[in-house]
C-alpha cells in the first residue's frame, strides 16, 4: 500500500527573502504558477510582481499534468489536490507584523479507483527546496511552529511582531 502523506514547512521570511527564494526555485528548473487564471491553462507567476501572493511550484516536465477547474465564467483555479504542484505561501508583512508562511505538498490523493500517487519528482523537488531553505535562509529558531529567517530575526529584534495568521 502506498504511503499517504503531505509535507510542509512553516517559516517567517521577509519579502526580499521570498523573492530570492522564488528566483532560486525557478533557477533550479521549476515553473511558478498563479493559483488562478482566465482560461483552463495555468498562468505563469512573475517573481517580484506581488510578494504577498501564494503561488504553485511545478517541477520541469510535469506542467502538462496541471489541472485547472472552472470556478466561474471567467476564472479557473489550479486543482492542488490532483495536480503535481507544491504550494508556496509567503510570509506577509503588514505594518510591524510578519505572518507565518509555508511550503506544502501532498504526495497523492484518493481517486475513483483508490490511492493515486503523484510523481516521485514532486516529493524530491519539495525536499530540495526544504533543504535549500534550512541551509541558506532559515535559522534554527522556531516561533509559532515556524523557522525564522535571518532577516525576520532582525525584524523581530527591532520590536516588530511575528504572528501566526
Secondary structure, DSSP 8 states (H G I E B T S, - for coil): -----EEEEEEE--HHHHHHHHHHHHHTT-EEE-SEESSSS--B--TTT-TTS-EEEE-TT-GGG--EEEEETTEEEE-TTTSS-EEEE---EETTEEE-EEEEEE-EEEETTEEEE--HHHHHHHHHHHHHIIIIIEEEEEETTEEEEHHHHHHHHTT-EEE--
